[in-house]
Amino acid sequence: MPVELDAVSYAYGRSKPRILDQLSYVTPAGFTVLLGPNGAGKSTLLKLAAGVNQPTTGAVRLGRLPSSSREYRNRVAWMPQSITAMTGLTAREQVAYTGWLKGMNRADAWAAAETALERVRMKDRADVKTKQLSGGQLRRVGVASALVHDARVLLLDEPTAGMDPTQRRVFRDLILRLATDEVQVLMSTHDVADLAEEADHVTVLTEGTIAFTGATRDFLAHAPAEAPEGRRAEAAYTTVSDRWAVSG
């Protein structure tokens, strides 16, 4: 079941300009990459989709569930850009704590934390203090925390920022395994090459407006024929952005 943003607008304060204005969007099935430059509104869109922020106007829902409801937030998980290692807690304890905050009892949260860490290939680091984990490992703990309560939609905000190429590859494989018919993954990034050609769908957000959303093959079809094979996503993004700038 997708998250639906219906004509949503949002501004960080009454006197501030709107970051999003009457934007409508439905999260696609499978794995979707949300592309756009810094300041395009990607984080704002994800926070609204996660129920972290509520729209100034419009509505966000999952089926009939409004984003303000607890049940909505239990089904939709959000991973922010920055994952904080909780002092003194092991990876499993930190993930279990997130489950407890989501309303799980202690026993269920503890058991679910082990399963979630196994899904992100971190079971062997479950008893390691999070302060001792690498940046890439801590990001995987963040994903496990998002998965611990069995969410159906996973929203990731710039999860590969600061990772080296090897860490990004590991993370890419993880996301591709997680995105199924039962779990939707929407991941924002400003790095066009970051997963764009392996995602099921691509959405391009420019100045708070959806410039493109569709299947990856349709997105890549915007690349000029002469574009190098390894840079088709970048070329397609440039074309889409330029066309939006002219028409918008």
Residue pairs with C-beta under 8 A, 6 or more apart in sequence:
1 62
1 63
1 152
2 26
2 27
2 28
2 29
2 62
2 153
2 184
3 26
3 27
3 49
3 60
3 61
3 62
3 76
3 153
3 184
4 25
4 26
4 27
4 60
4 61
4 62
5 23
5 24
5 25
5 26
5 45
5 48
5 49
5 55
5 58
5 59
5 60
6 24
6 58
6 59
6 60
6 61
7 22
7 23
7 24
7 57
7 58
7 59
8 20
8 22
8 23
8 24
8 48
8 55
8 56
8 57
8 58
8 59
8 60
9 18
9 20
9 21
9 22
9 23
9 55
9 56
9 57
9 58
10 18
10 19
10 20
10 44
10 48
10 53
10 55
10 56
11 17
11 18
11 19
11 56
12 19
18 56
18 208
19 41
19 44
19 208
20 41
20 44
20 45
20 48
20 55
20 208
21 208
22 57
22 58
23 45
23 58
23 208
23 209
23 210
24 58
25 45
25 203
25 210
25 213
27 49
27 153
27 184
27 186
28 184
28 200
28 201
28 203
28 213
29 181
29 184
29 200
30 179
30 180
30 181
30 184
30 185
30 199
30 200
30 201
31 175
31 176
31 179
31 184
31 185
31 187
31 195
31 198
31 199
31 200
31 201
32 184
32 185
32 186
32 187
32 199
32 200
32 201
32 202
32 203
33 187
33 188
33 189
33 194
33 195
33 196
33 199
33 201
33 202
33 203
34 42
34 45
34 46
34 186
34 187
34 188
34 189
34 203
34 205
35 188
35 189
35 190
35 192
35 196
35 202
35 203
35 204
35 205
35 237
36 42
36 188
36 190
36 204
36 205
36 206
37 190
37 206
38 190
40 205
40 206
40 207
40 208
41 205
41 207
41 208
42 157
42 158
42 188
42 190
42 205
43 81
43 157
43 158
43 188
44 53
44 208
45 188
45 205
46 78
46 155
46 157
46 186
46 188
47 53
47 78
48 54
48 55
48 60
48 67
49 60
49 67
49 76
49 78
49 153
49 155
49 186
50 67
50 73
50 76
50 77
50 78
50 155
51 60
51 67
51 68
51 69
51 72
51 73
51 76
51 78
52 78
54 60
54 67
54 68
59 66
59 67
60 66
60 67
61 67
61 72
62 72
62 75
62 76
62 152
62 153
65 71
65 72
65 75
66 72
67 73
67 76
70 103
73 102
74 102
74 103
74 149
74 151
75 151
75 152
75 153
76 151
76 152
76 153
76 155
77 146
77 147
77 149
77 151
77 153
77 154
77 155
78 146
78 155
78 157
79 142
79 143
79 145
79 146
79 154
79 155
79 156
79 157
79 159
80 142
80 157
81 157
81 158
81 159
81 161
83 138
83 139
83 141
83 142
85 94
85 129
85 130
85 131
85 133
85 138
86 93
86 94
86 97
86 130
87 131
88 129
89 97
89 129
89 130
90 126
90 127
90 128
90 129
90 130
91 117
91 122
91 125
91 126
91 127
91 128
91 130
91 133
91 137
91 141
91 144
92 110
92 113
92 114
92 117
92 126
92 127
93 113
94 130
94 141
94 145
95 112
95 113
95 116
95 117
95 141
95 144
95 145
95 148
96 106
96 109
96 110
96 112
96 113
96 148
97 109
98 109
98 145
98 146
98 148
98 149
99 108
99 109
99 112
99 113
99 148
99 149
100 106
100 109
102 148
102 149
103 149
104 112
104 148
104 149
109 148
112 148
112 149
112 150
113 126
113 144
113 148
114 123
114 126
116 144
116 145
116 147
116 148
117 123
117 125
117 126
117 141
117 144
119 144
119 147
119 177
119 178
120 140
120 141
120 143
120 144
120 147
120 174
121 140
121 170
121 174
122 137
122 140
122 141
122 144
125 133
125 137
130 138
130 141
133 141
134 167
135 162
135 163
135 167
136 163
136 164
136 167
136 170
136 171
139 159
139 160
139 163
139 167
139 171
140 171
140 174
142 159
143 154
143 156
143 159
143 174
143 178
146 154
146 155
146 156
147 154
147 178
151 183
152 182
152 183
152 184
153 183
153 184
153 185
153 186
154 178
154 183
154 184
154 185
154 186
155 186
155 187
156 175
156 185
156 186
156 187
156 188
157 188
158 188
158 189
158 190
159 171
159 187
160 167
160 168
160 171
160 172
160 189
160 191
160 194
160 195
161 189
163 171
168 194
172 195
172 198
175 185
175 187
175 195
176 198
178 185
179 185
179 200
186 203
187 195
187 199
189 195
192 233
192 234
192 237
193 231
193 233
193 234
196 202
196 216
196 219
196 233
196 237
197 216
197 220
197 232
197 233
198 216
199 216
200 215
200 216
201 213
201 214
201 215
201 216
202 212
202 213
202 214
202 215
202 216
202 219
203 210
203 212
203 213
204 210
204 211
204 212
204 213
204 219
204 237
204 240
204 241
204 244
205 211
206 241
206 244
206 245
206 248
207 248
209 244
209 248
211 240
211 241
211 243
211 244
211 248
212 219
212 222
212 240
212 244
219 233
219 236
219 240
220 232
220 233
220 236
221 236
222 235
222 236
222 239
222 240
223 232
223 233
223 235
223 236
223 239
224 235
224 239
227 234
227 235
227 236
